Amino acid sequence: MSDESLLCHSELHLRPNPSRTVIRPFDVDYPQAFRNDAHPRMQQIVERVLSLDSARLLKEKEVIIASLAERHRDIEKILLRRSDDIRERVPEAQGMSREAALVVGAYFSEEYSYEAAALFNPSMVLRADQKGAPPGGVRFLLSLRGIGEGHISSVTFRTGTWSPTDGFAIDEASNQAISPRIDSSAADAANEMTRIICEGSEDVSESVLFPVTASQRRGIEDLRLVRFTEEDGRTEFLGTYTAFDGADARSEVLRATGFRTFEMHVLKGSAAAAKGMALFPRKIDGRFMMLGRQDNESIWLLASDGLYCWDGGGRIVSPRFPWEFVQMGNCGSPIEIDEGWLVLTHGVGMARNYCMGACLLDKADPSKLLARTKEPILRPSPNERDGYVPNVVYSCGSIVHERTLLLPYGVADNFAAFASASVDDLLKTME
């Protein structure tokens, strides 16, 4: 069975929207040869602002507030918080008026269009509250990777529904976007945990995970969300993502609380220094389980007594067919079905084409590979192959609802698309 007959493709696409912006700090300094520690550039700019008379300050304040207020809720609060940061670094900023503080805050802030270049690599989880789901369908939550200026990746969220009759639908996103701030009262340097708050976020689509720590300063990539069930039945949303500091990429874990407050945990252990880790949705034999790609070629299985330390592991699925000869990896967390653990995979073949397949792992012992697809279930389409990175289809997580696979996927590192398939038909393609 070919991918064209297996998958039912939706006409729905999510494309990047450059009008969605966050306010982030803007820092400036002189080139090294011109720096003067006694009179830094930041101080120079503050002095210029404070030299303005009250009428001009008021005019400048009104201009910037009018420019930003339409798409940034509580903009004055945001700018005042930024001016507080400047006060700590520039003594001359102490005691300035409210108007001056707003203008100073604006000079050291900038709008950043976090999905101007791309919006792709989605992961999907069931929402905790299914009230209002369409008949026979589900409500879901999506995470997506956005790319903006400087090739910096952030994470954004959407909500939507799927039904057997109407297919996929995405709720309209808010025109607001809230950038995260570090909750300094919850800092845990010993355990390398950072709590961040998207303060004022009124809808999940308003929360944006923009890089805030040193390990992720050049990007938060490919969040693989999973609805994790504890042994006592409690559920929470966890996710693995790649933190990139400009030189090294490593895996970290996200805990989401209401999608306004998040904990970001640096992973420890030898296995953490790799990309593309995906957590199983529950413990197996009392241990956390994870898929990874420690050798950049095969899918590995790892086990740990704790969520934040990962060592060892072993290969369980390696390249076998031409479309995966270069490398394999997971396309999100394993999905538990009656027959075992369904894992969506990616394979890299000729001309660096990324295709998607699937495999089935034993439910009691996921180190045992039961079956796998010989051919891809999804290839780059001739009509959907061009973008930021051509010839790529990729997903960070799917769900199964009543034997139907709901598959969101990225196209050409550019935009997101959606498809569904019968789990029974998918299993029949495996050998």
KEKEPA-56577 format. One line per 10 residues: number of its first residue (from 1); for each residue x, y, z of N, C-alpha, C, CB. Coordinates in steps of 0.05 Angstrom, whole numbers, m for minus. Atoms other than C-alpha are relative to their C-alpha. Glycine has a CB too. Layout:
! residues N
NUM) X Y Z X Y Z X Y Z X Y Z  ...
! end
This chain:
! residues 431
1) 17 m24 0 0 0 0 18 25 0 m19 0 25  m16 m24 2 30 67 m20 m10 21 20 0 11 m28  8 m21 m19 29 129 23 m24 15 m10 23 19 5  23 m15 11 m21 161 m25 m26 m13 8 2 2 m31  26 13 m7 m74 108 m9 m2 m4 30 m1 m27 m14  1 4 m29 m55 100 65 m10 25 14 27 m8 10  5 m25 m14 m59 173 86 m22 16 m13 25 17 1  20 m19 9 m118 220 80 10 28 7 m28 m5 14  m12 m26 m4 m88 289 71 m21 22 3 19 7 m23  17 m23 m4 m122 351 98 9 23 m18 0 9 29
11) m7 m25 15 m125 416 58 10 22 19 m24 9 m16  m8 m19 m20 m108 452 122 30 2 2 m12 m7 28  m28 m5 m4 m39 484 126 3 23 20 14 7 m27  m8 m22 m18 m8 527 181 25 12 m11 3 m9 29  m24 m14 12 40 578 151 9 22 19 m7 11 m27  m11 m21 m18 86 628 185 m15 27 m4 29 4 m6  14 m26 0 54 695 203 19 21 13 m27 m2 16  m20 m19 m11 105 752 210 m12 21 18 14 14 m23  12 m20 m17 54 796 246 0 m9 29 m28 6 m9  m1 9 m28 60 752 308 28 6 12 m7 m31 2
21) m25 m9 m11 114 784 350 0 0 30 6 28 m10  m3 m3 m28 141 785 420 19 24 5 12 m26 13  m19 m21 m8 178 840 457 23 m14 14 m13 22 18  m23 12 m13 249 820 475 21 21 5 12 m23 m18  m21 m20 m5 309 856 504 17 6 m24 17 m9 23  m18 m9 21 353 896 457 24 13 13 m15 20 m20  m24 m11 m13 424 907 481 19 9 m22 13 m22 17  m19 m11 18 476 949 446 26 7 14 m11 25 m15  m25 m8 m11 549 963 458 18 9 m24 14 m23 16  m19 m8 20 608 993 421 17 m23 m8 18 24 10
31) m20 20 7 657 950 382 23 1 21 12 5 m29  m20 2 m21 714 927 427 20 23 0 15 m26 m3  m21 m22 2 763 980 402 m11 27 10 9 3 m28  12 m26 m8 714 1035 422 m14 m1 27 m20 9 m21  14 2 m25 688 1010 488 14 16 22 m1 m30 9  m9 m16 m23 694 1053 550 m16 m9 24 m3 31 m5  14 10 m23 676 1017 614 m10 21 18 17 m20 15  9 m22 m18 670 1083 650 m24 14 m11 23 20 4  23 m13 13 618 1108 600 m10 m18 m22 8 29 m11  10 19 21 585 1049 564 m22 11 m17 m9 m26 13
41) 20 m10 20 539 1057 505 m28 1 12 0 m18 m24  26 0 m13 478 1038 547 m4 26 16 m4 m24 18  1 m25 m15 493 1097 593 m4 24 m18 25 3 18  1 m22 20 502 1143 533 m29 3 m10 19 m5 m23  28 m1 10 432 1125 507 m18 10 22 m9 m27 m10  17 m9 m22 400 1135 575 3 30 4 7 m15 26  m5 m29 m4 433 1204 582 m14 16 m22 30 5 0  14 m14 22 405 1223 514 m29 2 5 6 m14 m27  29 m1 m6 335 1204 534 m6 20 22 m10 m29 8  5 m18 m23 340 1241 600 5 29 m6 17 m9 24
51) m4 m28 8 363 1303 564 m24 13 m14 24 2 m19  24 m11 12 295 1310 531 m18 14 20 m16 m23 m14  18 m14 m18 246 1359 560 m26 m16 3 m7 29 m10  23 16 m7 181 1334 590 m20 m2 m23 m14 12 24  19 1 23 139 1352 528 9 m20 m21 m3 28 m12  m10 19 20 184 1313 481 m1 m29 11 29 8 m8  2 27 m12 187 1254 529 m28 m11 m3 9 1 29  28 9 1 111 1252 531 m7 m7 m29 m18 22 10  6 6 28 108 1254 455 12 m26 m8 10 23 m18  m13 25 7 159 1198 447 m14 m24 13 29 1 9
61) 15 22 m13 121 1156 498 m25 m6 m15 m6 8 29  26 4 14 55 1166 461 5 m14 m26 m14 26 m3  m6 12 26 87 1147 395 5 m30 3 25 13 m13  m7 29 m3 116 1081 420 m23 m16 11 25 m3 17  23 15 m11 55 1061 460 m21 m4 m22 m13 16 24  19 4 22 10 1073 399 10 m21 m19 m4 27 m14  m11 19 19 57 1032 357 m3 m29 9 29 6 m6  m2 28 m10 59 971 403 m25 m10 14 23 m1 19  23 9 m17 m6 970 442 m19 m18 m14 m14 24 11  20 16 15 m48 939 387 5 m30 2 m1 9 m29
71) m5 29 0 m12 872 389 17 m8 24 15 m7 m25  m14 8 m24 20 873 458 m16 10 24 29 11 1  16 m7 m23 m25 872 519 19 9 23 m16 m25 10  m15 m11 m23 0 912 580 28 9 m9 3 m21 21  m26 m8 11 55 944 538 15 18 19 m4 14 m27  m14 m17 m19 70 996 591 13 m16 22 m20 20 12  m12 18 m20 82 941 642 25 m13 m11 m21 m21 9  m23 13 12 129 907 594 24 19 m2 m7 m11 m28  m21 m19 3 169 970 581 11 9 27 m10 25 m16  m9 m7 m27 172 989 654 17 m22 12 m24 6 19
81) m17 22 m10 199 920 671 28 2 m13 m14 m27 m5  m26 m2 14 253 930 619 16 23 11 m4 3 m31  m14 m22 m11 270 998 647 11 m6 28 m18 25 2  m11 9 m26 279 965 716 26 m14 m5 m21 m18 14  m25 14 6 332 921 684 22 21 m5 m3 m18 m25  m20 m20 6 367 983 658 9 15 25 m11 20 m21  m7 m14 m25 365 1017 726 21 m15 15 m25 3 18  m20 16 m15 405 960 755 28 2 m13 m9 m29 1  m26 0 14 460 971 703 10 29 m5 m3 m14 m27  m8 m28 6 460 1047 694 m10 18 23 m13 10 m27
91) 8 m16 m23 461 1090 757 m16 25 m8 24 8 16  13 m24 9 438 1151 718 m30 m4 m4 12 11 m26  28 6 4 371 1116 707 m16 0 25 m3 m26 m14  14 m1 m25 354 1118 780 m16 26 3 19 m4 24  16 m24 m6 298 1166 799 m13 13 m24 17 19 12  12 m13 23 274 1179 728 m30 m2 1 10 m14 m26  29 m1 m1 201 1196 716 m12 m24 m14 m10 26 m14  13 23 13 150 1145 692 2 3 m30 m30 m1 9  m2 m4 29 150 1176 622 28 m7 m10 m8 28 m8  m27 6 8 225 1172 619 6 m30 2 20 15 18
101) m4 29 m3 224 1100 644 m12 m15 m23 m12 m10 26  13 13 23 175 1080 589 17 3 m25 m28 11 m4  m16 m5 24 218 1112 536 27 m15 1 5 31 m4  m25 15 m3 283 1083 563 m5 m30 m4 12 4 28  7 28 4 249 1014 566 m4 m6 m30 m25 m7 15  5 5 28 229 1022 493 26 1 m16 m19 22 m11  m25 0 15 299 1040 470 16 m25 3 17 24 10  m15 25 m5 325 975 500 m18 m24 m3 12 1 27  18 23 7 269 931 473 m3 0 m31 m28 4 13  5 2 29 252 905 404 m23 m20 m4 25 m8 m16
111) 19 20 8 195 869 370 15 m21 m16 m23 13 m18  m13 22 14 216 801 346 m22 m18 m12 18 m17 19  20 17 14 175 762 294 10 m28 0 m4 10 m30  m12 26 m6 187 692 320 m7 m21 m20 m8 m8 27  7 20 20 154 655 262 1 13 m28 m27 m12 5  0 m14 25 171 702 205 10 m17 m23 18 25 1  m12 17 21 212 650 167 m13 m27 m3 29 m3 5  10 28 1 179 584 185 m17 m6 24 23 m20 m2  17 10 m21 126 549 226 m5 m30 m6 m27 16 3  m1 27 9 135 474 225 6 m20 23 21 m4 m22
121) m6 21 m19 152 408 261 m18 m1 24 29 3 9  20 1 m22 88 402 302 1 m25 15 m27 5 m11  7 23 m16 73 355 358 m29 4 10 20 m5 24  28 m1 m7 2 338 379 m5 m17 25 m18 m10 m23  9 16 m23 m28 316 446 m30 6 4 16 8 26  28 m4 m7 m99 306 470 m1 21 22 m13 m26 10  4 m19 m21 m124 364 512 m11 m14 24 m19 23 m9  9 13 m25 m138 348 585 m31 2 1 12 14 24  29 m4 0 m210 375 577 m11 m5 m28 m7 28 11  12 6 26 m249 343 520 m28 10 m2 1 m31 m4
131) 26 m12 1 m312 382 535 m2 17 m26 m6 17 25  3 m15 25 m338 410 469 13 m13 m24 11 27 4  m11 14 23 m303 359 425 m22 m7 m20 15 m26 9  20 6 20 m339 346 359 m9 m30 3 10 5 m28  10 28 m2 m381 281 354 20 m19 m12 m27 m3 m14  m19 20 10 m334 222 348 29 10 m3 m9 m10 m26  m26 m12 4 m274 269 350 13 8 26 m2 24 m18  m16 m8 m23 m224 302 396 8 29 m1 25 m18 3  m13 m26 m1 m196 368 419 30 m6 5 m12 18 23  m29 4 m3 m120 373 413 15 26 4 10 m15 m24
141) m19 m22 m3 m62 418 429 24 m6 m18 9 3 30  m24 2 17 m5 431 380 22 17 12 m7 8 m29  m24 m17 m2 65 455 393 13 2 m28 20 m11 21  m13 m4 26 102 483 333 26 15 4 m18 16 m19  m26 m15 0 173 508 319 m2 23 m19 23 m19 m7  m1 m24 16 177 579 294 29 9 m4 m17 22 11  m27 m11 5 239 609 262 m3 29 m8 15 m16 m22  m1 m29 6 253 684 260 27 9 m8 m11 16 23  m25 m13 8 309 732 246 24 m14 15 0 29 7  m24 12 m12 378 702 258 m2 m31 2 4 11 26
151) 5 29 m1 351 630 249 m3 m9 29 24 m15 m13  5 7 m28 330 630 322 m27 m14 2 1 25 19  24 15 m2 278 578 339 m14 4 27 6 m30 m4  17 m2 m24 221 586 389 m22 m21 m2 m12 29 3  22 19 0 161 544 408 m26 16 4 3 m22 22  26 m12 m3 89 567 399 m21 m22 0 m5 20 m23  22 20 m3 22 532 410 m25 9 m14 m5 m3 30  27 m4 11 m45 524 377 m18 m22 11 1 m1 m32  20 20 m7 m109 487 393 m18 m6 m24 m17 9 24  17 7 23 m156 451 347 m17 m25 6 16 m4 m25
161) 17 24 m3 m204 393 335 3 m17 m25 m29 9 3  2 19 22 m210 332 291 m26 m16 4 25 m18 m2  23 18 m1 m273 294 273 m1 m17 m25 m27 17 2  1 18 24 m287 236 225 m14 13 m24 m14 m25 7  15 m12 23 m334 280 184 13 25 m10 m28 6 9  m10 m26 8 m300 347 184 31 2 m1 m10 22 18  m29 0 0 m227 328 192 12 20 20 10 7 m28  m15 m17 m18 m177 377 222 m10 29 m2 30 m1 m7  6 m29 m1 m194 448 244 18 12 22 m30 5 6  m17 m14 m19 m148 497 280 m14 25 9 28 8 m13
171) 12 m24 m11 m175 550 327 16 25 m8 m2 m2 31  m14 m25 8 m159 622 308 18 8 23 m21 22 m5  m19 m9 m20 m97 645 344 m5 28 8 29 m3 m11  1 m27 m10 m96 706 387 19 18 m15 6 1 30  m19 m19 13 m65 769 358 21 10 20 m15 24 m11  m19 m6 m20 m26 774 423 21 m22 2 m13 5 28  m20 20 m6 39 738 439 16 9 24 19 m5 m26  m13 m7 m25 71 736 507 27 m14 2 m18 m8 24  m27 12 m3 146 725 514 4 m8 29 22 20 m10  m4 10 m27 170 687 575 20 18 16 11 m28 m1
181) m20 m12 m18 206 717 635 7 m21 21 m11 26 13  m9 19 m20 247 679 685 m11 7 27 31 0 1  10 m3 m27 215 669 753 24 m3 19 m23 m20 7  m25 2 m17 276 686 796 m6 m12 27 12 28 3  7 11 m26 239 665 859 1 m30 0 m27 10 9  0 29 1 239 593 834 25 m11 m12 m24 m9 m17  m26 9 11 311 589 810 11 m24 15 20 23 m1  m11 24 m12 343 521 823 26 m7 m15 m21 m24 m1  m25 3 15 415 527 799 12 m28 5 19 22 7  m12 26 m6 436 463 834 m10 m22 m18 m5 m7 29
191) 13 21 17 387 421 793 m3 9 m28 m26 m8 12  2 m11 27 393 465 731 m28 1 m10 18 m16 m19  28 m4 7 319 481 730 m5 30 m1 m19 m14 20  9 m27 2 291 547 705 m30 1 m4 14 14 m25  28 m3 3 219 566 715 m6 26 m15 m15 0 28  7 m24 15 190 614 664 m30 4 0 10 m2 m29  28 m7 m1 124 650 662 m7 17 m24 m7 16 27  11 m17 21 85 677 603 m22 16 13 m11 m17 m25  19 m16 m17 53 729 648 m20 15 m17 16 19 18  21 m13 15 m13 754 623 m11 m15 m23 10 26 m9
201) 10 16 22 m24 699 573 m29 m9 7 18 m25 m5  28 6 m5 m99 689 567 m10 m23 m17 m18 24 m5  7 22 18 m99 635 514 26 m15 m6 m14 10 m26  m24 15 5 m50 579 499 15 10 m24 m6 m30 m2  m13 m10 24 m36 609 431 16 26 5 m20 5 m22  m15 m24 m6 m8 671 466 27 m6 13 m16 17 19  m25 7 m14 48 634 503 21 m7 m21 m5 m23 20  m22 5 19 114 634 466 25 m7 17 6 24 m18  m25 8 m14 176 596 491 23 10 m17 1 m31 4  m23 m12 13 231 642 468 25 m6 16 m4 31 m4
211) m24 7 m15 303 625 487 6 20 23 24 m1 m18  m5 m17 m23 318 652 557 25 m9 16 m24 0 18  m23 10 m15 376 609 583 25 m2 m18 m6 m27 13  m25 2 16 449 603 562 1 m24 m19 24 0 19  m2 24 16 441 532 537 m18 1 m25 m8 m24 16  19 m2 22 385 553 489 0 27 m14 m28 m7 9  1 m28 9 405 623 470 m2 3 m31 24 14 9  4 m1 29 406 605 395 m23 m16 m9 26 m9 m13  25 13 9 342 565 396 m10 m22 18 5 m11 m27  15 22 m12 291 519 426 m13 m15 m23 m21 9 22
221) 8 14 25 279 466 373 m16 m25 5 24 m6 m17  14 26 3 229 410 359 m10 m12 27 19 m20 m13  12 10 m25 189 403 423 m17 m25 m6 m17 22 14  16 24 3 162 332 428 m18 m3 25 18 m26 m3  18 1 m23 102 339 474 m11 m27 4 m23 21 m4  13 25 m6 72 280 509 m17 4 25 21 m23 5  17 0 m24 14 272 558 8 m25 16 m31 m1 m8  m12 22 m15 49 231 611 m18 m8 23 28 9 11  17 10 m22 10 187 659 17 m13 21 m21 m21 m12  m15 11 m22 39 173 727 m13 m27 8 0 20 24
231) 10 27 m9 31 105 761 m25 2 17 22 m14 15  24 m4 m16 m23 134 806 m23 11 m17 5 18 23  21 m10 18 m63 158 745 0 29 m6 m26 m7 12  m2 m28 6 m45 231 748 14 5 m27 16 15 23  m13 m6 25 m27 263 682 12 28 0 m21 m2 m23  m12 m26 4 17 321 662 12 1 m28 22 6 22  m12 m4 26 46 350 599 30 4 3 m13 24 m15  m29 m2 1 120 338 588 9 2 m29 13 m25 14  m11 m2 28 164 350 528 30 1 0 m12 24 m14  m28 m2 5 234 339 504 5 19 m23 13 m28 m5
241) m6 m18 22 266 392 461 31 2 m2 m12 28 5  m28 m5 5 334 410 432 7 28 7 8 m7 m29  m10 m26 m7 370 468 465 26 4 m16 4 3 31  m23 m6 17 421 501 419 12 27 9 m7 1 m30  m13 m25 m10 472 552 445 17 13 m21 17 m7 24  m16 m11 22 504 567 378 23 m18 m7 10 27 8  m22 18 5 557 513 384 m9 m29 5 24 6 17  8 27 m7 527 452 418 m30 m2 3 13 m7 27  29 6 m3 458 420 416 m2 m22 21 m12 m8 m27  5 21 m20 431 379 474 m29 m1 6 17 6 26
251) 29 4 m7 365 352 500 m6 11 27 m7 m30 m2  10 m9 m25 325 384 555 m29 m8 3 3 31 3  28 8 m5 257 371 587 m16 24 9 m1 m23 21  19 m21 m7 198 417 593 m23 m12 15 m11 15 m25  25 7 m15 142 411 645 m18 24 m4 5 m6 30  19 m21 5 80 452 627 m22 0 21 m12 m2 m28  22 m2 m20 31 477 680 m20 21 m11 11 9 28  20 m18 10 m30 507 647 9 16 m25 m8 19 21  m12 m13 23 15 530 589 2 30 3 m17 m6 m24  m9 m28 m7 29 596 624 26 m1 16 m22 14 15
261) m24 4 m16 82 570 672 13 m26 m9 m7 m1 30  m15 23 10 137 523 649 25 m4 17 6 4 m30  m26 6 m11 196 488 680 18 m11 m22 m2 m19 24  m19 10 19 257 477 637 23 m13 15 11 22 m19  m20 16 m15 305 422 662 22 m8 m19 m14 m24 13  m23 10 15 375 410 635 3 m29 7 26 16 7  m4 29 m4 385 335 626 30 m6 6 m10 m16 m24  m27 9 m7 446 301 656 4 m28 m11 5 1 30  m6 27 10 481 238 634 11 0 m28 m24 m18 1  m13 1 26 518 216 572 m19 1 m24 17 m26 m2
271) 19 0 22 455 207 530 m12 27 m6 m22 m20 6  14 m26 3 432 278 540 13 18 m21 0 15 26  m14 m17 19 485 307 493 m7 m9 m29 30 m2 4  9 8 27 443 287 432 m27 13 m5 m3 m31 m1  25 m12 8 383 312 394 m22 m22 m3 3 15 m27  22 17 9 314 282 381 m8 m21 20 8 m13 m24  9 19 m20 298 247 447 m30 2 3 14 4 27  29 1 m2 225 226 457 m8 m18 23 m13 m9 m26  8 14 m24 194 204 523 m24 m18 m4 m5 20 23  24 17 0 147 145 530 m22 13 17 7 m29 9
281) 22 m14 m15 78 167 557 m5 m12 27 m25 m1 m16  2 11 m27 85 124 619 25 m16 7 m26 m18 3  m22 17 m8 136 85 659 m5 m29 m8 5 2 31  1 29 6 151 12 641 17 m14 21 9 m6 m29  m14 14 m22 169 m34 699 13 20 20 22 m18 m11  m8 m19 m20 175 27 744 22 19 m9 10 m14 23  m22 m18 10 226 64 699 m10 18 m22 24 m17 m9  5 m17 23 222 123 652 14 m12 m24 10 29 6  m12 11 25 235 103 580 1 23 m21 m17 m24 m11  m5 m21 20 261 146 523 11 m12 m25 19 21 11
291) m13 6 25 277 139 450 20 23 m6 m21 m2 m23  m20 m20 7 339 174 424 15 m8 m25 20 3 23  m16 6 24 390 176 368 29 7 7 m10 16 m25  m26 m7 m11 456 175 405 23 m1 m20 7 m17 23  m21 2 20 498 155 345 m6 15 m26 5 m30 m7  8 m15 23 462 201 296 m7 m18 m24 21 19 m8  6 18 22 442 140 255 m23 m18 6 24 m17 m6  20 20 m7 397 91 292 m18 10 23 13 m26 9  18 m6 m23 338 94 341 10 m17 24 m30 m6 m7  m9 13 m25 361 77 412 m23 0 20 25 15 11
301) 18 1 m23 322 57 474 16 4 25 m15 m28 1  m13 m7 m25 341 86 541 m20 m3 23 12 28 m1  17 3 m24 315 73 611 14 15 23 m4 m30 8  m11 m15 m22 324 114 674 m19 m1 24 5 30 m8  16 m1 m25 301 115 747 m10 28 5 17 m10 23  8 m28 m3 295 191 743 m4 13 m27 20 15 16  7 m13 25 268 238 691 23 17 m12 m24 18 4  m19 m20 8 329 283 688 28 m10 m4 0 22 19  m26 11 4 388 236 681 m1 m25 m18 14 m7 27  2 21 20 399 190 621 28 m9 m9 m16 9 m24
311) m25 12 8 458 143 608 m5 m26 m15 18 m5 25  1 27 12 472 81 567 m19 m1 m23 m7 m20 21  18 5 22 419 53 522 11 m19 m21 m8 26 m13  m9 17 22 422 10 460 m16 3 m25 m1 m29 9  14 m2 25 403 8 387 m23 m20 m2 19 m3 m24  22 19 4 335 m21 371 m10 0 m29 m23 7 19  8 m1 29 321 2 299 22 14 m15 m28 15 m3  m22 m12 16 376 15 248 m8 1 m29 26 m16 4  6 m2 28 376 34 174 0 m28 m14 19 18 m14  3 26 15 353 m24 130 m8 4 m29 m20 m18 14
321) 11 m4 27 317 4 69 12 25 m12 m31 2 1  m14 m22 13 344 54 18 m9 28 10 m4 m1 m30  9 m27 m8 301 113 42 9 8 27 m31 1 m1  m10 m6 m27 334 108 111 29 m7 2 m17 m15 20  m28 9 m1 405 89 92 18 20 15 11 m4 m28  m17 m20 m13 435 155 119 m4 0 30 m5 27 m12  6 0 m29 399 157 186 m29 m5 4 9 27 12  27 3 m10 337 141 225 m4 16 26 m8 m30 4  6 m13 m26 302 175 283 m30 m2 5 9 29 0  29 0 m6 235 181 318 m13 25 m10 m4 m3 30
331) 16 m23 6 180 228 298 m20 5 22 m14 m3 m28  17 m5 m23 153 237 368 m1 m23 19 m28 7 m9  2 21 m21 137 197 430 m15 m24 m10 m14 12 24  15 24 7 114 125 423 m30 2 8 12 m25 13  29 m1 m5 38 115 420 m8 m28 8 m16 10 m25  8 26 m9 8 58 460 m26 m9 m13 m3 0 31  23 12 13 m40 15 420 m2 m29 10 1 1 m31  4 28 m10 m67 m56 433 24 m18 m8 m26 m12 m11  m20 18 10 m12 m88 391 28 6 10 0 2 m30  m27 m7 m10 47 m52 424 4 31 0 21 m13 m17
341) m7 m28 2 83 15 418 4 8 m29 25 7 17  m2 m10 27 71 50 352 19 24 0 m28 8 m12  m20 m22 2 131 94 334 1 10 m28 28 m10 9  m4 m13 26 130 143 276 30 6 m2 m17 26 m3  m29 m3 4 200 146 247 6 19 m24 13 m27 m5  m9 m14 24 239 188 198 25 m14 m10 6 30 5  m23 11 13 291 164 149 12 20 m19 m6 m26 m14  m13 m18 18 342 203 109 13 m17 m22 21 18 14  m10 15 23 359 178 39 16 17 m19 m22 m14 m14  m15 m14 20 388 203 m26 m8 29 m1 m5 m13 m28
351) 3 m29 2 396 278 m36 m12 12 25 m19 7 m24  9 m9 m26 381 286 38 m31 3 1 13 26 8  29 1 m2 307 270 29 m8 m12 27 m12 m17 m24  12 10 m25 270 262 95 m27 m12 m6 m1 22 22  26 13 3 213 211 92 m8 m10 27 1 m23 m21  10 11 m25 169 183 147 m10 m28 m4 m23 18 10  10 27 m1 154 111 164 m10 m6 28 23 m20 m7  11 8 m27 132 72 226 11 m27 7 m31 0 0  m7 27 m10 151 13 269 m17 m6 24 30 m2 6  16 9 m23 119 m28 324 19 m14 20 m22 m19 m9
361) m16 12 m21 154 m45 390 m17 m16 19 16 22 15  14 17 m20 135 m97 441 m9 17 24 18 m24 9  11 m17 m21 90 m68 495 14 m5 27 m29 m5 3  m13 7 m26 123 m104 554 30 5 m1 m6 m28 8  m29 m3 4 194 m100 526 5 15 m26 14 m27 0  m3 m16 25 202 m42 477 27 m2 m13 m6 29 6  m25 4 14 273 m63 462 m4 m20 m23 22 m11 19  6 19 21 240 m116 417 m15 13 m23 m16 m24 11  13 m10 24 224 m93 347 m18 m22 m12 21 10 m21  19 20 11 161 m129 322 m4 2 m30 m26 3 14
371) 5 m4 29 152 m98 253 7 28 m7 m30 m7 m7  m7 m27 10 169 m38 210 m10 3 m28 30 6 2  8 m5 27 147 m6 146 23 m2 m19 m14 28 m3  m21 4 20 187 m26 85 4 25 m17 m6 m24 m18  m1 m25 16 169 37 46 m10 23 18 m18 m3 m25  10 m23 m15 155 107 71 m31 2 m1 12 26 m10  29 m6 1 84 124 91 m5 29 m9 m13 m4 28  3 m28 8 98 197 74 27 9 m12 m8 18 24  m24 m10 14 148 227 24 m5 30 m6 5 m16 m26  3 m27 10 162 299 3 m16 0 m26 27 14 m3
381) 17 m1 24 108 315 m47 11 19 m21 m29 9 8  m9 m18 21 125 345 m115 m13 28 3 m6 m11 m27  13 m26 m4 75 400 m97 6 13 26 m30 m4 m2  m6 m10 m26 101 409 m26 28 m8 8 m21 m9 21  m28 7 m6 176 401 m28 18 24 3 11 m18 m22  m17 m24 m1 202 472 m32 m5 16 26 m6 17 m25  2 m16 m25 217 514 29 28 6 11 m17 m14 21  m25 m7 m13 270 533 79 21 m22 m3 m5 5 30  m18 24 4 300 462 75 m16 m19 m19 8 m14 27  16 16 19 274 426 12 0 m29 6 10 5 m29
391) 1 30 0 253 353 9 m1 m12 28 23 m11 m15  3 10 m28 234 344 83 m29 m1 8 16 19 19  25 2 m15 172 317 117 9 m11 27 m21 m18 m14  m10 6 m26 179 311 192 m22 7 21 26 15 7  20 m5 m21 135 306 254 14 m3 27 m24 m19 m2  m10 3 m27 148 314 329 m20 m13 18 8 28 11  18 15 m17 88 276 353 m29 m2 m11 m1 12 27  28 6 10 20 245 334 m16 m12 23 1 m18 m25  17 14 m19 m39 215 371 m17 m20 m16 m18 20 15  19 19 12 m85 156 358 m27 4 15 10 m29 2
401) 27 m2 m11 m160 164 368 m17 m21 m13 m12 29 m4  18 21 9 m204 103 362 10 m12 m26 m28 10 m4  m13 14 22 m156 68 314 5 17 m25 m17 m24 m8  m8 m18 21 m144 130 272 24 16 9 m24 19 m7  m24 m16 m5 m75 161 270 m4 28 m10 25 m13 m14  2 m29 7 m77 237 271 29 11 m1 m17 16 20  m28 m6 5 m11 261 241 4 29 m10 11 m20 m22  m8 m26 10 12 333 239 30 m2 m8 m3 22 23  m28 2 9 77 343 201 10 26 m12 3 m23 m20  m12 m23 13 125 396 177 8 m6 m28 24 10 16
411) m7 2 28 139 408 104 23 19 m7 m25 5 m19  m23 m16 10 207 433 79 9 20 21 m7 14 m26  m8 m19 m22 222 465 147 m13 27 m5 30 2 2  13 m25 8 171 517 125 m28 3 13 m2 1 m30  28 m2 m10 98 502 144 m9 m27 10 m19 11 m21  11 24 m12 55 450 178 m24 m10 m16 m7 4 29  22 12 14 6 402 145 m11 m23 18 8 m11 m28  14 20 m16 m41 347 170 m10 m23 m17 m24 13 15  10 24 14 m61 276 151 m11 m19 21 22 m13 m18  10 21 m17 m98 217 181 2 m27 m14 m29 6 9
421) m2 26 12 m94 142 171 m12 m21 19 29 m8 m6  9 22 m16 m125 78 195 23 m15 12 m18 m19 m17  m21 15 m13 m81 44 246 2 m29 m11 m4 m1 31  0 27 11 m103 m24 219 13 m1 m27 m29 m10 m2  m13 0 26 m82 m5 149 30 5 3 m13 22 m18  m28 m5 m4 m16 22 175 15 m25 9 4 22 21  m13 25 m9 0 m43 211 2 m21 m22 m17 m12 23  m1 19 22 m15 m82 148 24 5 m19 m25 0 m16  m22 m7 18 42 m45 112 27 m9 13 1 30 m5  m25 7 m14 93 m70 164 8 m29 m5 m3 5 30
431) m9 28 2 136 m132 160 21 m5 21 11 m5 m29
! end
